[in-house]
Amino acid sequence: MSRLDTTRRTEFRQTIVRSGVRPLTGVNFALRAGVAVPRSVTLHALPPAILTLVPAYRGFQYVLVGDDIVIIDPDTYEIVDVIPA
């Protein structure tokens, strides 16, 4: 969905890391757009600074899987975007 330049990607990642969300490990779903994640996965609200960087993410939530940031539609639990480490 979004292609962040290096500066924005760094700011994006730092904002997520500062949020204190713990990464998931050992997940049993593929990290690609369109894949549904289990409803047992706890989603987190995107910080306002992220929505300023990427307004298209408004209404979505996220999880960390390892070092990857996974943007998820909270209505369908489908992956919208993956920002790789």
C-alpha positions in Angstrom: 0.0 0.0 0.0 2.5 2.6 1.1 6.1 3.0 -0.2 8.0 4.9 2.5 11.3 6.6 1.7 14.2 5.8 4.0 13.7 8.8 6.3 9.9 8.2 6.7 10.5 4.4 7.2 13.0 5.1 10.0 10.6 7.6 11.6 7.7 5.1 11.2 9.7 2.2 12.8 11.0 4.4 15.7 7.4 5.5 16.5 6.2 1.9 16.6 9.2 0.7 18.7 8.5 3.6 21.2 4.9 2.4 21.5 6.2 -0.6 23.6 4.1 -3.2 21.8 5.7 -6.7 22.2 6.4 -8.6 19.0 4.6 -11.9 18.2 6.7 -14.9 17.6 5.9 -18.3 16.1 2.9 -17.1 14.1 1.0 -19.5 11.9 0.1 -17.1 9.1 1.9 -15.7 6.1 3.0 -12.1 6.2 1.5 -10.8 3.0 -1.5 -8.6 2.1 -4.8 -10.3 2.0 -4.0 -13.0 4.5 -6.4 -13.2 7.5 -4.8 -13.3 10.9 -6.5 -15.3 13.7 -9.0 -13.3 15.8 -7.0 -14.4 18.8 -4.3 -11.9 17.8 -4.5 -8.7 19.8 -4.4 -5.7 17.5 -3.0 -2.3 18.5 -4.1 1.2 17.5 -1.7 3.1 15.3 -0.1 6.1 17.0 -1.2 9.5 15.6 2.3 10.2 14.3 2.0 7.1 12.0 -1.3 8.4 10.6 0.4 11.7 9.9 3.1 9.9 8.0 0.7 7.5 6.2 -2.9 8.9 6.2 -4.0 5.8 4.2 -3.5 3.8 7.4 -6.4 5.6 9.2 -8.8 3.0 10.5 -6.3 0.2 10.5 -4.4 -1.3 13.4 -1.2 -3.2 13.7 0.9 -6.0 15.3 4.6 -6.6 15.3 5.7 -10.0 14.0 9.4 -10.3 14.8 10.8 -7.1 13.4 8.1 -6.6 10.8 5.2 -4.2 11.2 2.0 -5.7 10.0 -0.9 -3.3 9.2 -4.3 -5.0 9.7 -8.0 -4.2 8.9 -9.7 -4.6 12.3 -13.0 -5.4 10.7 -11.8 -8.4 8.6 -8.5 -9.1 10.4 -6.8 -9.2 6.9 -3.3 -7.9 6.5 -3.3 -4.7 4.5 0.4 -4.0 4.4 3.7 -5.3 5.8 6.6 -3.0 6.5 9.6 -5.3 6.6 12.5 -4.9 9.1 
